[in-house]
């Protein structure tokens, strides 16, 4: 499992929980990416395109470990 995802998947159980409920109410970090708009992403002009990069690019404290945009420059 990716480091940046932590225990996000441990809260769901396909046999116990409604798929729709899980999708709508428990994946907020995937839908609202404002939590990633900090550090080097805070003022980045490419934010609207990458939204802070992939979840797997963040450490357990939600800090960006690797920026693809900077890599391309």
C-alpha positions as CSV (number, residue, x, y, z in Angstrom):
1,X,0.0,0.0,0.0
2,X,1.2,3.5,-0.7
3,X,2.7,5.4,2.2
4,X,0.6,8.5,1.8
5,X,-2.7,6.6,2.0
6,X,-2.1,5.4,5.5
7,X,-5.1,3.5,6.9
8,X,-7.7,5.1,4.6
9,X,-8.8,1.7,3.3
10,X,-9.1,0.1,6.7
11,X,-12.4,1.9,7.4
12,X,-14.3,0.2,4.6
13,X,-15.7,-3.3,4.5
14,X,-17.5,-4.4,1.3
15,X,-19.5,-7.0,3.1
16,X,-20.6,-4.8,5.9
17,X,-20.8,-1.2,4.5
18,X,-23.0,0.2,1.7
19,X,-20.8,0.9,-1.3
20,X,-22.6,4.2,-2.0
21,X,-22.2,5.3,1.6
22,X,-18.5,4.6,1.5
23,X,-18.0,6.3,-1.8
24,X,-20.0,9.4,-0.8
25,X,-19.0,9.9,2.8
26,X,-15.6,8.2,3.5
27,X,-13.4,9.3,0.6
28,X,-13.3,13.0,1.4
29,X,-9.5,13.2,1.1
30,X,-9.8,12.0,-2.5
31,X,-12.5,14.5,-3.4
32,X,-11.4,17.6,-1.5
33,X,-7.7,18.1,-2.0
34,X,-7.3,21.4,-0.1
35,X,-5.4,19.5,2.6
36,X,-2.6,19.1,0.1
37,X,-2.4,22.8,-0.8
38,X,0.5,23.6,1.6
39,X,4.2,23.8,1.5
40,X,5.5,24.1,-2.1
41,X,2.0,23.5,-3.4
42,X,0.5,26.5,-1.6
43,X,1.3,29.1,-4.3
44,X,2.0,26.8,-7.2
45,X,0.6,28.0,-10.6
46,X,0.0,24.4,-11.6
47,X,-2.2,23.6,-8.6
48,X,-5.4,23.5,-10.7
49,X,-3.9,20.8,-12.9
50,X,-2.3,18.4,-10.4
51,X,-4.1,19.2,-7.1
52,X,-1.0,18.4,-5.1
53,X,-0.1,15.3,-7.0
54,X,-1.0,11.7,-6.3
55,X,-1.9,10.5,-2.8
56,X,1.1,8.2,-2.9
57,X,3.4,11.2,-3.2
58,X,2.6,12.4,0.4
59,X,4.1,11.1,3.6
60,X,2.2,10.1,6.7
61,X,2.1,13.8,7.8
62,X,0.6,14.7,4.4
63,X,3.8,16.5,3.2
64,X,4.6,16.2,-0.5
65,X,7.6,14.0,-1.0
66,X,8.0,14.4,-4.8
67,X,6.7,17.1,-7.2
68,X,6.4,16.0,-10.8
69,X,6.1,19.5,-12.1
70,X,9.4,20.6,-10.5
71,X,11.0,17.4,-12.0
72,X,9.9,18.5,-15.5
73,X,11.4,22.0,-15.2
